[in-house]
Every structure is written in C-alpha cells, then in structure tokens.
Amino acid sequence: MKKRVIPIAGIFLIATSVYAQTEVLTGVMHGKDYGVTYMLPKTTIEFTIQATKHSYTPGDYCKYAERYMRIEDVSAEPQVYWTLDNVEIKTKGVPDPAHVYFVKLKDKTTAPLMELTQEGIIRSINLPYSGIQPDTPQPPSQPAEQKTNPKKFLTEEILMASSTAKMAELTAKEIYNIRESKNALLRGEAEFMPTDGAQLKIMLDNLTLQENALTEMFVGKEEAELQTFTIQLEPEEMTDKVAFRFSKYLGVVGSDNLAGEPIYINLRDLNMLPAPTAEDEKNRKTEGVAYNVPGKARVTVSYQQKTLFDEELPFTQFGCIEYLAPILFNKNKVTKVLFDTTTGSLLKIDRGEP
C-alpha cells in the first residue's frame, strides 16, 4: 500500500463511455490500480509584513554641523533602526496530508479529467487547463544606486587644509558659494548665463548635486532598505495570542523574543455550520469526490492598541467534508466542477455535453 504523488501542476486523464462507475478511495491505491491522487487543502493564516531598515552613517564633519552650517542635533554615532510599514493578512491553502484521496480509473468511465496544483490540491474536473502557474519567489531587490562620493567635489584648498576643522570650514564656504551661484542663475545675474531652459536645468541640477553631496559630509547619510517577511499560523480559537513581534532596533522577530512589541491576533469560530448529530453521522455517505465546506471565523489583528485587521475569513478547520456522488460522473453528460484551491470548497458545478 502506498500513496502516489502527482508532481506536476496540471494532469489530465481521460476515459471514454459511461458504463462503469468511478471509484474514489481515501489516500491509497491497491495493486496495479491506476488513477489520480489528490489532496484537499487546509487553511493557514499568512502575514505579509513590510518593514524598512534605516541605516544612518555620520558625516566626516558632523561635529562642525552646528558651527558652520547652523544645523542642530546632528548625531556623531552610526544608527540602525526599523519602521513597520504595512501588515497584510490573508488565508492560504496548503496541502492537508490528513485528507488524501485516490480516484481509481476504470475502463469506460467519464472521470476524471482533473487538474491539480503543483502541490497536488484539486483544482477542477472536466474543465480546460487553467494555465495557472505556481507563485514564484520575487527576485531580490536591486541594491540602491550608489550615491555620489562627496569627496570628489573637494577643492585643492580644502584637501590641503591642516586640520579637520579647517576642512569643514572651507567645505561650508564652498556650499555657500554653490548656493550663491544657483541664486544668480535663477535671477539671470550669472556671469555665464545658459542659452536655453534645458541648459539652465542641467546647470542647476549639477550645482544641486554638488551641494547635496557636500552637505552630506556634515549631516551624514541615511539609507533605507525595504524588506518583506512572511509568517504563517495554523488557525485555532485564539485570544490575544502573539503572532510575532516588532522591534525598532531588530525589525521583525519571533513571538517569544521580548525585545519586540507584540502584534496580537484574536480568532473566534463563528460556528456557521451546525454540528452534525449522531444520526447524521450514521447516514453520512463518504463515496465520491471529496471537497471542503469551510466554516468562518472572525480574525482581529492589533498592534500598539490599534486595529490592523478585522474581518471574517473562511477556514476549512471549522467546516466539514462533503462528497460529490459518483453517479454525477457516469451519465451521458459531462459534469464540470471548479474548486477553490485556498479552501477546497466547491465554486461551480455544471453539466455539459460529453
């Protein structure tokens, strides 16, 4: 006895005529039987967190920023800190190893023409291939463009200065000279005025580039790197459970890392489906193609006493499993079925010509 795993995104198996009956077994195949193994999904809660890492590097003349540039509160120490930009919450279907089924193929049956996801979750029966490809990881973000090196704008006089303080003083004067040149161009008072607007823009842009680069030597530079984190949780009824934590100095950390502030999640089963009675269970038929009937739960996520998310979401764990009767696939018309690969629920069922 063994399971047969389908390793490709979509698989199509077709049989003809309508005289035999399609068999669906739970998770196994026997002997030389041929067929398709598929799984139902279970629901997970997926957090997608976007955070930015800020890295500050002090400038060479940071100690002289207030004296020569009248800029206050310039730090002389490098700093790294994080900001939390966005938190998205959604449900995601993952294969449920507890619910594996085997569709046994026999001669002269109409089923199945089945499409599975790459993970083996059932997507459709007797429908054209969807062509949906699995999610591919995004390529790593390109490194930020290298900023202009301010030292290449230092004049000979600045470089020959005898002390850092003198270099800072001369650099500040150079910045003020650049600002005067920009003002003269804008007023039309420059000794060498550009011939047209395009040339004026080029000259102003170059002067601004030099000014910003030299000013950076006083105020330092800050680089921002956007990062994305993904966290998955198994759903259960939860009250103020810590999903993860966020630290200003470390970024996204685990739920047990007390260095970060907690992001809380509350989940409450809405009990949308009535609990089956003993008589229901006794008369329950478990033949045919299995699919999920998900329940619903209220999900609330909060951070620093602010609500980030508050919605009702479908969860297979709070629902039940039902079955499409085998007779649906043994008539003179083809039964077409579409499933939700996130919850395993039935989205559409239709009858058409064979």
C-alpha positions as CSV (number, residue, x, y, z in Angstrom):
1,M,0.0,0.0,0.0
2,K,1.4,3.4,-1.0
3,K,0.5,6.9,-2.0
4,R,1.0,8.1,-5.5
5,V,2.1,11.7,-5.6
6,I,1.3,13.9,-8.7
7,P,4.4,16.1,-9.1
8,I,3.1,18.4,-11.9
9,A,0.8,21.4,-11.8
10,G,-1.9,20.0,-14.1
11,I,-2.6,16.5,-15.1
12,F,-5.2,15.2,-17.5
13,L,-6.5,11.7,-17.6
14,I,-9.4,10.8,-19.9
15,A,-11.6,7.7,-20.2
16,T,-14.5,7.1,-22.5
17,S,-18.1,5.9,-22.5
18,V,-20.3,5.8,-19.4
19,Y,-20.9,2.2,-18.3
20,A,-18.6,1.7,-15.3
21,Q,-18.5,3.7,-12.1
22,T,-15.7,5.9,-10.9
23,E,-14.2,4.9,-7.5
24,V,-12.6,7.3,-5.1
25,L,-10.5,5.8,-2.3
26,T,-9.1,7.5,0.8
27,G,-5.4,8.1,0.4
28,V,-4.3,4.7,-1.1
29,M,-4.0,2.7,-4.3
30,H,-4.2,-1.1,-4.4
31,G,-2.0,-3.4,-6.5
32,K,-2.0,-2.4,-10.2
33,D,-4.8,0.1,-9.9
34,Y,-4.3,3.3,-11.9
35,G,-5.7,6.7,-11.1
36,V,-5.1,10.2,-9.7
37,T,-4.1,11.0,-6.1
38,Y,-5.2,14.4,-4.9
39,M,-5.4,16.3,-1.7
40,L,-7.7,18.8,-0.1
41,P,-6.3,22.0,1.3
42,K,-6.3,23.2,4.8
43,T,-6.3,26.9,5.7
44,T,-3.4,28.8,7.2
45,I,-3.2,32.5,8.2
46,E,-0.5,34.3,6.3
47,F,1.1,37.5,7.4
48,T,3.0,39.6,4.9
49,I,5.0,42.2,6.7
50,Q,6.7,45.1,5.0
51,A,9.4,46.9,7.1
52,T,12.1,49.3,6.3
53,K,15.6,49.1,7.7
54,H,17.2,52.6,8.1
55,S,20.9,52.9,8.3
56,Y,22.5,56.2,9.3
57,T,26.2,57.0,8.8
58,P,27.5,60.2,10.3
59,G,29.4,62.6,8.0
60,D,33.1,63.4,8.3
61,Y,32.3,66.9,9.6
62,C,29.3,66.0,11.8
63,K,30.9,67.7,14.8
64,Y,31.0,71.0,13.0
65,A,27.5,71.0,11.5
66,E,26.1,73.5,14.0
67,R,29.2,75.8,14.0
68,Y,29.5,76.2,10.2
69,M,26.1,75.2,8.8
70,R,23.8,76.1,11.7
71,I,22.3,72.6,11.6
72,E,21.5,71.3,15.1
73,D,21.1,67.8,16.6
74,V,23.4,66.0,14.2
75,S,24.4,62.6,15.6
76,A,28.0,61.6,15.6
77,E,27.1,57.9,16.1
78,P,26.0,55.4,13.4
79,Q,22.5,54.2,13.9
80,V,20.3,51.4,12.6
81,Y,16.5,51.4,13.2
82,W,13.4,49.8,11.6
83,T,10.0,51.1,10.8
84,L,6.9,48.9,10.3
85,D,5.3,50.0,7.1
86,N,2.4,47.6,6.4
87,V,0.9,44.3,7.5
88,E,-1.3,42.2,5.2
89,I,-3.3,39.2,6.4
90,K,-4.9,36.6,4.2
91,T,-5.7,32.9,4.1
92,K,-3.7,30.5,2.2
93,G,-4.4,26.9,1.2
94,V,-1.7,24.3,1.9
95,P,-2.0,20.5,1.2
96,D,-3.6,18.6,4.0
97,P,-1.8,15.3,4.4
98,A,-4.8,14.1,6.6
99,H,-7.1,14.2,3.5
100,V,-5.5,12.4,0.6
101,Y,-7.8,10.7,-2.0
102,F,-7.2,8.4,-4.9
103,V,-9.5,8.5,-7.9
104,K,-9.4,5.0,-9.4
105,L,-9.7,4.9,-13.1
106,K,-11.6,2.1,-14.8
107,D,-12.3,1.5,-18.5
108,K,-15.5,3.1,-19.8
109,T,-15.8,5.8,-17.2
110,T,-16.2,9.6,-17.7
111,A,-14.0,10.7,-14.9
112,P,-11.6,12.1,-14.3
113,L,-10.2,14.9,-16.5
114,M,-8.6,16.5,-13.4
115,E,-6.3,19.5,-12.9
116,L,-4.2,19.7,-9.7
117,T,-2.0,22.4,-8.4
118,Q,1.7,21.7,-8.1
119,E,1.2,20.7,-4.5
120,G,-1.4,18.2,-5.5
121,I,-4.5,20.1,-4.4
122,I,-7.6,19.5,-6.6
123,R,-8.5,22.5,-8.8
124,S,-11.0,21.2,-11.4
125,I,-12.7,18.3,-13.0
126,N,-13.5,18.1,-16.7
127,L,-12.6,21.8,-17.3
128,P,-10.0,23.1,-19.8
129,Y,-6.5,23.5,-18.4
130,S,-6.4,26.8,-16.5
131,G,-2.7,27.6,-17.2
132,I,-2.3,29.0,-13.7
133,Q,1.3,28.8,-12.6
134,P,2.5,28.5,-9.1
135,D,3.8,31.6,-7.3
136,T,7.4,32.1,-8.0
137,P,9.6,34.0,-5.5
138,Q,10.3,37.5,-6.4
139,P,13.9,38.3,-7.4
140,P,15.9,40.0,-4.8
141,S,15.6,43.8,-4.9
142,Q,18.4,45.6,-6.7
143,P,20.8,47.3,-4.4
144,A,20.2,51.1,-4.1
145,E,22.1,53.2,-6.6
146,Q,25.4,54.2,-5.3
147,K,25.3,57.8,-4.2
148,T,27.8,60.4,-5.4
149,N,31.1,60.4,-3.4
150,P,31.2,64.0,-1.9
151,K,35.0,63.9,-1.6
152,K,35.3,64.3,-5.4
153,F,33.9,67.8,-5.1
154,L,36.5,68.9,-2.5
155,T,38.8,71.7,-3.9
156,E,42.6,71.6,-3.6
157,E,42.4,74.3,-0.9
158,I,40.1,72.1,1.2
159,L,42.3,69.0,0.7
160,M,45.4,70.9,1.7
161,A,43.9,72.2,4.9
162,S,45.9,71.4,8.0
163,S,43.0,70.2,10.2
164,T,39.6,68.7,10.0
165,A,38.1,71.8,11.5
166,K,39.7,73.9,8.7
167,M,38.5,71.5,6.1
168,A,35.0,71.7,7.5
169,E,35.1,75.5,7.4
170,L,36.3,75.6,3.8
171,T,33.7,73.0,2.7
172,A,31.0,75.1,4.3
173,K,32.2,78.1,2.3
174,E,32.1,76.0,-0.8
175,I,28.5,75.1,-0.1
176,Y,27.6,78.8,0.3
177,N,29.3,79.6,-2.9
178,I,27.3,76.9,-4.7
179,R,24.1,78.4,-3.3
180,E,25.0,81.9,-4.5
181,S,25.7,80.5,-8.0
182,K,22.3,78.9,-8.1
183,N,20.6,82.1,-7.0
184,A,22.5,84.1,-9.6
185,L,21.3,81.6,-12.3
186,L,17.7,81.8,-11.2
187,R,17.8,85.7,-11.2
188,G,19.6,85.8,-14.5
189,E,22.6,87.6,-13.0
190,A,25.2,84.9,-13.6
191,E,28.4,85.8,-15.5
192,F,27.8,83.0,-17.9
193,M,24.1,82.5,-18.5
194,P,22.7,79.4,-20.2
195,T,21.4,79.8,-23.8
196,D,18.1,78.0,-23.1
197,G,15.9,76.4,-20.5
198,A,17.3,72.9,-21.0
199,Q,20.9,74.1,-20.4
200,L,19.7,76.1,-17.3
201,K,18.2,72.9,-15.9
202,I,21.4,70.9,-16.4
203,M,23.5,73.6,-14.7
204,L,21.1,73.8,-11.7
205,D,21.0,70.0,-11.4
206,N,24.7,69.8,-11.3
207,L,25.0,72.5,-8.7
208,T,22.3,70.8,-6.6
209,L,24.2,67.5,-6.8
210,Q,27.4,69.2,-5.5
211,E,25.5,71.0,-2.8
212,N,23.8,67.8,-1.5
213,A,27.0,65.8,-1.6
214,L,29.0,68.3,0.4
215,T,26.2,68.9,2.8
216,E,26.1,65.1,3.5
217,M,29.6,65.5,4.9
218,F,28.0,67.5,7.8
219,V,24.6,65.8,8.2
220,G,25.6,62.3,7.3
221,K,23.6,60.0,5.0
222,E,20.7,57.6,5.6
223,E,19.9,54.6,3.5
224,A,16.5,52.8,3.5
225,E,16.1,49.1,2.6
226,L,12.6,47.8,2.3
227,Q,12.3,44.1,3.4
228,T,9.3,41.7,3.3
229,F,8.7,38.9,5.8
230,T,6.1,36.1,5.6
231,I,4.7,34.3,8.7
232,Q,2.1,31.5,8.7
233,L,-0.1,30.4,11.6
234,E,-2.3,27.4,11.9
235,P,-5.9,28.6,12.8
236,E,-7.4,27.8,16.1
237,E,-9.5,29.8,18.5
238,M,-7.1,32.4,19.9
239,T,-7.4,35.3,22.4
240,D,-4.6,37.9,22.4
241,K,-2.1,35.4,21.0
242,V,1.2,37.0,20.0
243,A,1.6,36.3,16.2
244,F,5.1,37.9,16.1
245,R,6.9,40.9,17.5
246,F,8.4,44.1,16.0
247,S,11.5,45.8,17.4
248,K,12.6,49.3,16.4
249,Y,16.2,48.1,16.5
250,L,15.9,44.5,15.3
251,G,12.9,44.5,13.0
252,V,10.5,41.5,12.8
253,V,11.3,39.0,15.5
254,G,9.7,35.8,16.8
255,S,6.8,35.8,19.2
256,D,9.0,34.7,22.1
257,N,11.6,37.5,21.6
258,L,10.7,40.1,24.3
259,A,12.9,42.7,22.6
260,G,10.0,43.5,20.3
261,E,6.5,44.8,20.8
262,P,3.7,42.2,20.3
263,I,1.3,42.0,17.4
264,Y,-1.8,40.3,18.7
265,I,-4.2,38.1,16.9
266,N,-7.7,37.1,18.0
267,L,-9.6,34.3,16.2
268,R,-13.2,33.3,17.1
269,D,-15.1,30.5,15.3
270,L,-18.4,31.8,14.2
271,N,-20.0,28.3,14.2
272,M,-21.6,28.9,10.8
273,L,-22.2,25.2,10.3
274,P,-24.5,23.2,12.7
275,A,-22.8,20.4,14.5
276,P,-23.8,17.0,13.0
277,T,-26.0,14.7,15.1
278,A,-25.2,11.1,15.7
279,E,-28.0,10.2,13.2
280,D,-26.3,12.4,10.6
281,E,-23.0,10.7,11.1
282,K,-24.6,7.3,10.8
283,N,-26.3,8.1,7.5
284,R,-23.4,10.0,6.1
285,K,-22.1,8.8,2.8
286,T,-18.4,9.0,2.1
287,E,-18.3,8.0,-1.5
288,G,-17.4,10.2,-4.5
289,V,-15.1,13.2,-5.0
290,A,-14.4,14.9,-1.6
291,Y,-14.5,18.7,-1.2
292,N,-14.5,21.0,1.8
293,V,-17.3,23.1,3.1
294,P,-15.4,25.7,5.1
295,G,-16.7,27.5,8.2
296,K,-15.9,31.1,9.1
297,A,-14.0,32.8,11.9
298,R,-13.6,36.4,13.0
299,V,-9.9,37.5,12.8
300,T,-8.7,40.6,14.5
301,V,-5.0,41.7,14.5
302,S,-3.8,44.7,16.6
303,Y,-0.5,46.5,17.3
304,Q,0.1,49.2,19.9
305,Q,-3.7,49.2,20.7
306,K,-4.5,49.9,17.0
307,T,-6.6,47.5,14.9
308,L,-4.7,46.5,11.8
309,F,-7.2,43.9,10.5
310,D,-10.8,42.9,11.4
311,E,-12.6,40.6,9.0
312,E,-14.5,37.3,8.7
313,L,-12.5,34.7,6.8
314,P,-13.2,31.1,5.6
315,F,-11.4,28.2,7.3
316,T,-11.6,24.6,6.4
317,Q,-10.7,23.6,10.0
318,F,-14.1,25.0,11.2
319,G,-16.1,23.2,8.4
320,C,-16.7,19.7,7.2
321,I,-16.1,17.5,4.2
322,E,-18.8,16.5,1.7
323,Y,-18.7,14.3,-1.4
324,L,-19.9,14.6,-5.0
325,A,-21.8,11.4,-5.7
326,P,-20.1,9.1,-8.2
327,I,-23.2,9.0,-10.3
328,L,-22.5,12.6,-11.4
329,F,-19.6,11.3,-13.5
330,N,-21.5,8.3,-15.0
331,K,-24.2,9.9,-17.1
332,N,-24.4,10.8,-20.7
333,K,-23.5,14.4,-19.8
334,V,-20.1,15.5,-18.5
335,T,-20.1,17.1,-15.1
336,K,-17.7,20.1,-14.8
337,V,-16.5,21.1,-11.4
338,L,-14.4,24.0,-10.2
339,F,-12.8,24.1,-6.7
340,D,-11.3,26.9,-4.6
341,T,-7.7,25.9,-4.1
342,T,-7.4,28.0,-0.9
343,T,-10.3,26.4,1.0
344,G,-11.1,23.3,-1.2
345,S,-14.7,24.5,-1.4
346,L,-17.0,23.9,-4.4
347,L,-17.1,27.1,-6.6
348,K,-19.0,25.8,-9.6
349,I,-20.7,22.7,-10.9
350,D,-22.1,22.4,-14.3
351,R,-23.4,19.7,-16.7
352,G,-22.4,19.7,-20.4
353,E,-22.3,17.5,-23.4
354,P,-19.7,14.7,-23.4
